[in-house]
């Protein structure tokens, strides 16, 4: 167990850098107290890393007087590596982090509570952790030398800004950009999907191919982030809604039958000890204007509780005026709502 004391980049407070494996790390905010019994484990979205989600400093401050410590997990696909990553690997790494945290805390406090919280694509990671078979199925190309990782249950789960990457991209394609008209963007998108499907792997079907940066940057991805054909197809999910990819969990046009296979399996999978809270941003820049956010949450709640077990937390809501990561100058009130709900939720998890 390797620990290193340093200063948090997010809030300038002391913390501990945990080396969970040789390549997997997490930062624990300590607030002057080395250990607390319970843990909120945070998973960022595409492009996120240590301290990149601004509202985390508000959450950390909100937990200062509580029995909860805050861990910021840095996955192997964090920062610029998301384009070559996948949810299966993320899920394995989250499982390793949960197991590490329990072993780290138990000698001092016994079996404390662990809650996982995902932002944006981190919410997809949370969903995969909770509903996928345990251990997850092996990828036919990428997991030839993989050893299955058994996930242990968590006490709670939070999803913040669980948006559809597919619908966000289709919105750009529909509206066009300053550089490309809608017609030009649609042509670019169709060709990118065709090329990715035709040549997803190379080297005897064992190595990812890369979508040209000149294409992905025009669709809206960072110009310096390589995206594999495999991950691109998972994000845009061209066969949805009939055959959604593993990344396509939150699109508004997914059928009730599909939601019963994802949200509806959380209760029976046995990996969620108590309840799940969903906080959707009311003014999320990644959500097309055709999406009815309140209706979408109602469908998710119905699917989640459809197995006969009430797992949907009553604090789940669409936060008024909240942007995707609550990072704009006018986000003080949405941040307060988010922190209040997270703290209240964790209080209940602790006392159940």
PyMOL commands that set and color helices and strands:
alter all, ss='L'
color gray80, all
select helices_A, chain A and resi 56-62+79-84+87-109+121-131+165-175+182-198+213-219+229-236+256-261+263-269+293-307+332-351
alter helices_A, ss='H'
color red, helices_A
select strands_A, chain A and resi 2-7+14-19+25-29+38-43+68-74+114-119+156-160+201-202+207-208+210-211+227-228+276-281+317-319
alter strands_A, ss='S'
color yellow, strands_A
deselect
rebuild
show_as cartoon
